[in-house]
Amino acid sequence: MENLRKLRIERNLSQDELGKAVQISGSSISNYELGGNYPEIAVLRRMAKYFNVSTDYLLDLTDVPYPLPDAKKYLLDEKQAEVLHDIFSIPPDERQPLIDLAHNYCKRIKR
């Protein structure tokens, strides 16, 4: 669960701190990060809620951490999907200026 490790490190959490936050041991977090075990569904849901990401992201099934609202409404071509992937690859704190720029551009175009 490499994405779990990335999220924990981005937030400067120790394995014990994260374990305490999601009501498990730090050694369990270590085990998940090393790929030795996978969490039970209840634990997986608590971790996803804690980090505000999808369970698929925690399980390394997708590189997009946040599910897109109403994603089925939007059929993305390959280039659009690549751009979204690139945006979500940027650390959250560095992503916001890009999102603000795109949002302001869209508002200006809609006038």
N, C-alpha and C positions, 0 to 999 in steps of 0.2 A: 504494500500500500504506500507507494512512493508519494502520492498526492497528500496523504495524511501527514507524512513527514514534512513535506514542503509547507503545508499550512501551519503546522506546529512551529516550525522554525521561523516562518514569516512573522509569527505573533510572539516570538521570543518566549515560548513556553517550554518548560522541561517536560519530559515524559510523565513524571510524577504529577506536575501541575495539571496537565491535560487529563490524566487519569482521574484525578480528584474532581475535576470539572464535569466529567461524564460518568462518575461513580464506578470506576474500575481502577485497577492497580497500574502503576507506571510500567511494571514489567509486562503487563498485557499490551500496553501501547507499543512497547519495544518489540514484542512478538509480532504484532500486526505490521509494524514498519519493516521488519525483516522478512516478512512473508511466511512466517512460521505458522500462523493461524489467521483466521478471519473472525471478526467480531460477530456475536449473536445479533440478530435483527434489531432488538431493542437498543443495544449499544451503538450499532451503526446509525440508527435514527437519532440518538442523542448527539453523536458526533456531528452528523450532518446539520442538525439544528444549531448546535454550538457554533459551527463555522459558517452557517448559512450557505451551504453548498448541497448539491445533490448527492445521494448515496452512490450513484454511478461514478461520480467524480472521486469519491473516497475509495471506491473499489478499483480505480484506474481503468474504468471502462470508457471514459471520455476525458478529453482534455478541457472541456468547457465546464468550469466549476458551478456556474449558476444557470439553472434551467431558464430558457427564454419563455416569457409569458406568451401564451397563444402561439407557440412556435409552429403549430400545424397550419396556421393561417398563412404563413410566409414560406413560399417555396424559394429556397436560395439556390442560386447557381454556384458553380465551383468557386469563382472569384469572391463572391459575397461570403460564402462559408469560410474561405481562407482569411478574409479580413476579420470576421468575427473571432475566429480562432486566434489570430494575432493579437487582437484587442484583449481577449481573455488570458493570453499568455503573459501580459504585462502585470506586474504586481499591483494589487488593488489601489494602493496609495498613489501610484504613478499613472494609473489608468484614468482617473477622474478628469484631468485636464482635456484629454482626448475626447471623452464622452461629452464634456461641456461644450467643446468646440463643435462636435457633430450635432448636438442638440440645438445650439444657437444657429448653426447653418440651416438646419431643417426648419426652424421657426421663421427665419428670414425668407426662405424660399416659399413658404406657405402663404405669405402676405399677399 
